[in-house]
C-alpha cells in the first residue's frame, strides 16, 4: 500500500492504516472533532503513538473546549473513526499529515453526551429504526477578502460572473481539487450574488458523511485562501447592504434503496412521507432556528430583501419560502427532495443536520398535515395578509431563537438536556456580550443629537 493519497472508506482497518502511515512517511496524524459552536478542534500525534490511539483512543482535557466539561470533570477520550482516515492535502508549510474524525467518549467508554457528532449518530439510528437512510447536500457560501484584518473584497462580481472579473475562480478550483483527493465530490461552483462571494456545492451523501465533509470543506477553503495570501470567511453577513451567505440544505430519505420522498403520480412529485417530513421542518423551525442560524450575525442575514427566507412556509420553486421543493422531473425520482433555505454556514453541521432530520422524522411519526404551498413572493405580502394565511416569522434575533430552543420539549428529547443546556448558556453569553457593545451606528445616530 504505497499510494501517497488516502481517502475515507469503510474497509480501513487498524492494520491497513498503520501500514499506510509507515509506507508513506506520514509525520502527523490529526484527531479531529468539533465543539458545540461547530469550530474544528483537534490534536496531532506522531506515528509512534498511532497503535495506542487505534486501540484505546487518546485522552485529552475537555475543560477548555467550548460547551464541553467543567474543569472538575474534564477527562475525555477521542476515539478515531477508522472509516474517516484520509491524507490531508500537501501544503508546503505543513508536515505530511493525515486525519481522523473522532467520536468523543467518557473515560469509561460511554458516548459523551455533549459531542455533536455522537448526537447526530443517535438521530441517524432513530431514522434507521424507522427504515430510513438520510441524505443531505449542503450549498455552502463564503466570502473572500484581502486579509483577516482587511475586509476589502477581491472582486465586484455578481451572480454567475465569470473570469476575469470573478477573481475567486482559481481558489474555488483549488478547493474542489483538494476535496477530490479527500474523496469529497463537488457538483458545481460559481460566483454568488454579493461582491467577492462564492459557492461550492457538495454532492449529496449520507448525512454523517456529509456533515464530516462540510467540516472538511470549511477547513480546505480557509487553507487554500491562506496559501494564496487572502482570507476566506463563513461569517453569514460580513457586508452591510449585500446578500449574506447561506447554507441551503437539500434533504431526502431513502428506504430499500428507493427515494421515499418520490411519488411520480403526484404533480409535485412528493410522497406522503415527504409531505410529513416538510411539515415537521415547518412545525419545529422556531425551536431549531438557533442551531440553523447560530450567531448574532446570522439574523442580519435573515431580513427581507436579500434572498434569505424570513417566513415559515414552503413552496414549489419559490425561493422566498423557508422550504423549497425543486421542480419534479419525470424519470428522475431519485432527485426528489426538499431544500431548507434558512441555515447559514456558521451552523454546526452535526447539530443542524440532527435537528433537521429529527424534525422531519417526527413529522413522519405523527403524520403531520402539510399546509398548502405559498405561490406568491412572500416579501410582497403585507403583515395582515401573512396573518390571514397563518404564516409565522422566523426569530428575528439570536435571543428570540434561544427562547424557543430553551423551552422546546422536542429539542431536549432529541439532543438531550445536557447538550441543550450547555448550548443555550453558551449562546446567551454570546448575545449578552453583543448587546452590551456600543457600535459605530449608535454613535453616528445618537451621540450628537442626544
C-alpha positions, 0 to 999 in steps of 0.5 A: 500500500504505497499510494501517497493519497488516502481517502475515507472508506469503510474497509480501513482497518487498524492494520491497513492504516498503520501500514499506510502511515509507515509506507508513506512517511506520514509525520502527523496524524490529526484527531479531529472533532468539533465543539458545540459552536461547530469550530474544528478542534483537534490534536496531532500525534506522531506515528509512534503513538498511532497503535495506542490511539487505534486501540484505546483512543487518546485522552485529552482535557475537555475543560477548555473546549467550548460547551464541553466539561467543567474543569472538575470533570474534564477527562475525555477520550477521542476515539478515531473513526477508522472509516474517516482516515484520509491524507490531508492535502500537501501544503508546503508549510505543513508536515505530511499529515493525515486525519481522523474524525473522532467520536468523543467518549467518557473515560469509561467508554460511554458516548459523551453526551455533549459531542455533536457528532455522537448526537447526530449518530443517535438521530441517524439510528432513530431514522434507521429504526424507522427504515430510513437512510438520510441524505443531505447536500449542503450549498455552502457560501463564503466570502473572500477578502484581502486579509483577516484584518482587511475586509476589502473584497477581491472582486465586484462580481455578481451572480454567475460572473465569470473570469476575469472579473470573478477573481475567486475562480482559481481558489474555488478550483483549488478547493474542489481539487483538494476535496477530490483527493479527500474523496469529497465530490463537488457538483458545481461552483460559481460566483454568488450574488454579493461582491467577492462571494462564492459557492461550492456545492457538495454532492449529496451523501449520507448525512454523517458523511456529509456533515464530516465533509462540510467540516472538511470543506470549511477547513480546505477553503480557509487553507487554500485562501491562506496559501494564496495570501487572502482570507476566506470567511463563513461569517453569514453577513460580513457586508452591510447592504449585500446578500449574506451567505447561506447554507441551503440544505437539500434533504431526502430519505431513502428506504430499500434503496428507493427515494421515499420522498418520490411519488411520480403520480403526484404533480409535485412529485412528493410522497406522503412521507415527504409531505410529513417530513416538510411539515415537521421542518415547518412545525419545529423551525422556531425551536431549531432556528438557533442551531440553523442560524447560530450567531448574532450575525446570522439574523442580519442575514435573515431580513427581507430583501436579500434572498434569505427566507424570513417566513415559515412556509414552503413552496414549489420553486419559490425561493422566498419560502423557508422550504423549497421543493425543486421542480419534479422531473419525470424519470428522475425520482431519485432527485426528489427532495426538499431544500431548507433555505434558512441555515447559514454556514456558521451552523454546526453541521452535526447539530443542524443536520440532527435537528433537521432530520429529527424534525422531519422524522417526527413529522413522519411519526405523527403524520403531520398535515402539510399546509398548502404551498405559498405561490406568491413572493412572500416579501410582497405580502403585507403583515395582515395578509401573512396573518390571514394565511397563518404564516409565522416569522422566523426569530428575528434575533439570536435571543428570540431563537434561544427562547424557543430552543430553551423551552422546546420539549422536542429539542431536549428529547432529541439532543438531550438536556445536557447538550441543550443546556450547555448550548443555550448558556453558551449562546446567551453569553454570546448575545449578552456580550453583543448587546452590551457593545456600543457600535459605530451606528449608535454613535453616528445616530445618537451621540450628537443629537442626544 
